[in-house]
Amino acid sequence: MSAQVSQTSEGGHGDCATQQRPAPSLVTRAWNDSDGTIEDAIGILFDYAGRDKTFISEHLPALLKAWCRDEISGLVGAIRLKAWRPPNMSETGNGARLRAAFKMTLLDFPLPGGKRLGDASAQDVRDGATHYALLAADTAHKARWLFKVADAVPDDEMVSQVLTDTDLRKMQEETSAS
């Protein structure tokens, strides 16, 4: 699938959003050479990047750092989930020591920057709450927009057969304040 993808619009996600993505031309070329699925494009990009020695020497440190960030973020997310929804374990039986080892309290809940809630100041907690409020608002807006798009497209047609980018932008604006 060949698509016109702007090399300047390729941005990251999460904490990487403020960083320039490495080798946008490789990313664009991989997408354009793919069948239009993310998994296919990832495989193609992996092949391109793995053969490009200049890319490897210039970008491997940043890629490893991003991987490390993702791994630590995943661990913090797992800790956050464990603190938020502690396991429902019976107090009877022989597993008391194991249950004690896995017991977490909400004081262990990591805030978005990783700080433990129990060690956070009021401002740290406000900052965490603001982060989640903005994330929720963004996600809610996307959900409203996608529901509006789905309502405008008959079940037997594709979005591109019914709506233009202008229509989609208008729907995006209409759902922003809802």
C-alpha positions as CSV (number, residue, x, y, z in Angstrom):
1,M,0.0,0.0,0.0
2,S,1.4,3.3,-0.9
3,A,0.4,6.2,1.2
4,Q,1.5,9.8,1.3
5,V,2.9,10.2,4.8
6,S,4.3,13.5,5.8
7,Q,7.8,13.0,7.2
8,T,7.4,16.1,9.5
9,S,4.3,14.8,11.1
10,E,5.7,11.5,12.3
11,G,5.8,12.0,16.1
12,G,6.4,9.7,19.0
13,H,4.0,8.7,21.8
14,G,4.1,8.8,25.5
15,D,7.2,10.5,26.9
16,C,8.8,10.3,23.5
17,A,6.3,12.8,22.0
18,T,8.7,15.7,22.4
19,Q,11.6,13.9,20.7
20,Q,12.3,13.7,17.0
21,R,11.7,10.3,15.7
22,P,14.8,8.7,14.2
23,A,15.1,8.3,10.4
24,P,11.6,9.5,9.3
25,S,12.5,8.6,5.7
26,L,13.0,5.0,6.7
27,V,9.7,5.1,8.6
28,T,7.8,6.6,5.6
29,R,9.4,4.2,3.2
30,A,8.5,1.2,5.3
31,W,4.9,2.4,5.6
32,N,4.6,3.1,1.9
33,D,6.1,-0.4,1.1
34,S,3.8,-2.1,3.5
35,D,0.3,-3.6,2.9
36,G,-1.2,-0.8,5.1
37,T,-1.0,-2.7,8.3
38,I,1.1,-1.7,11.3
39,E,2.6,-5.2,11.8
40,D,3.7,-5.4,8.1
41,A,5.2,-1.9,8.3
42,I,7.0,-2.8,11.5
43,G,8.6,-5.9,9.9
44,I,9.7,-3.9,6.9
45,L,11.1,-1.1,9.0
46,F,13.0,-3.6,11.1
47,D,14.6,-5.0,8.0
48,Y,15.5,-1.6,6.6
49,A,17.0,-0.4,9.9
50,G,18.9,-3.6,10.5
51,R,20.7,-3.3,7.2
52,D,21.5,0.5,7.5
53,K,24.8,0.7,9.4
54,T,24.6,4.5,9.5
55,F,21.2,4.3,11.1
56,I,22.4,1.8,13.6
57,S,25.4,3.8,14.7
58,E,23.4,7.1,14.9
59,H,20.2,5.8,16.4
60,L,20.9,2.7,18.4
61,P,21.6,4.6,21.7
62,A,18.3,6.5,21.4
63,L,16.4,3.4,20.5
64,L,17.8,1.5,23.4
65,K,16.9,4.4,25.7
66,A,13.3,4.4,24.4
67,W,13.2,0.6,24.9
68,C,14.4,1.0,28.4
69,R,11.8,3.7,29.0
70,D,9.1,1.4,27.7
71,E,10.3,-1.5,29.9
72,I,10.4,0.7,33.0
73,S,7.1,2.3,32.2
74,G,5.6,-1.2,31.8
75,L,6.9,-2.3,35.2
76,V,5.6,0.9,36.8
77,G,2.2,0.3,35.1
78,A,2.2,-3.3,36.5
79,I,3.1,-1.9,40.0
80,R,0.4,0.7,39.6
81,L,-2.2,-1.9,38.6
82,K,-1.2,-4.2,41.5
83,A,-1.6,-1.3,44.0
84,W,-4.9,-0.2,42.4
85,R,-6.4,-3.7,42.3
86,P,-4.7,-5.8,45.0
87,P,-5.2,-9.6,44.5
88,N,-8.2,-11.1,46.2
89,M,-6.5,-13.8,48.2
90,S,-8.0,-15.8,51.0
91,E,-6.3,-15.4,54.4
92,T,-6.6,-19.2,55.0
93,G,-4.1,-21.8,53.8
94,N,-0.4,-22.1,53.6
95,G,0.4,-19.1,51.4
96,A,0.5,-16.4,54.1
97,R,4.1,-15.5,53.4
98,L,3.5,-15.3,49.7
99,R,0.4,-13.2,50.1
100,A,2.4,-10.8,52.4
101,A,5.2,-10.5,49.8
102,F,2.7,-9.5,47.1
103,K,0.6,-7.2,49.3
104,M,0.7,-3.6,48.1
105,T,-1.2,-0.7,49.4
106,L,-2.4,2.4,47.6
107,L,0.6,4.2,49.2
108,D,2.7,2.2,46.8
109,F,0.7,3.5,43.8
110,P,3.3,5.2,41.4
111,L,2.4,8.6,40.1
112,P,3.0,9.3,36.4
113,G,6.6,10.3,37.0
114,G,7.2,7.1,39.0
115,K,7.1,8.7,42.5
116,R,5.4,6.5,45.1
117,L,2.1,8.1,46.3
118,G,3.2,7.7,49.9
119,D,6.3,9.8,49.2
120,A,4.5,12.5,47.1
121,S,3.7,16.1,48.1
122,A,0.3,17.6,47.5
123,Q,1.7,19.3,44.3
124,D,3.0,15.9,43.1
125,V,-0.4,14.5,43.6
126,R,-2.1,17.4,41.8
127,D,0.3,17.0,38.9
128,G,-0.6,13.3,38.7
129,A,-4.3,14.1,38.8
130,T,-3.9,16.7,36.0
131,H,-2.0,14.1,33.9
132,Y,-4.8,11.6,34.2
133,A,-7.5,14.3,33.7
134,L,-5.9,15.4,30.4
135,L,-5.4,11.8,29.3
136,A,-9.0,11.0,30.1
137,A,-10.3,14.1,28.3
138,D,-8.2,13.2,25.2
139,T,-9.4,9.6,25.1
140,A,-13.0,10.7,25.7
141,H,-12.8,13.1,22.8
142,K,-11.5,10.4,20.5
143,A,-14.2,8.1,21.5
144,R,-17.0,10.7,20.9
145,W,-15.4,11.4,17.5
146,L,-15.1,7.8,16.5
147,F,-18.8,7.1,17.5
148,K,-19.9,10.1,15.4
149,V,-17.9,8.7,12.4
150,A,-19.3,5.2,12.9
151,D,-22.9,6.7,13.0
152,A,-22.2,8.5,9.7
153,V,-21.0,5.4,7.8
154,P,-23.4,2.7,6.6
155,D,-22.4,-0.8,7.8
156,D,-21.7,-2.0,4.2
157,E,-19.4,0.9,3.3
158,M,-15.9,2.1,4.2
159,V,-15.3,5.5,5.8
160,S,-13.4,6.7,2.8
161,Q,-16.4,6.0,0.6
162,V,-18.7,8.2,2.6
163,L,-16.6,10.9,4.3
164,T,-13.8,13.3,3.3
165,D,-11.0,14.5,5.5
166,T,-13.0,17.8,5.7
167,D,-16.0,15.9,7.1
168,L,-13.8,14.1,9.6
169,R,-12.2,17.4,10.7
170,K,-15.6,19.0,11.1
171,M,-16.8,16.0,13.2
172,Q,-13.6,16.3,15.3
173,E,-14.3,19.9,16.0
174,E,-18.0,19.2,16.8
175,T,-17.1,16.6,19.3
176,S,-14.2,18.5,21.0
177,A,-16.4,20.4,23.5
178,S,-18.9,17.7,24.2
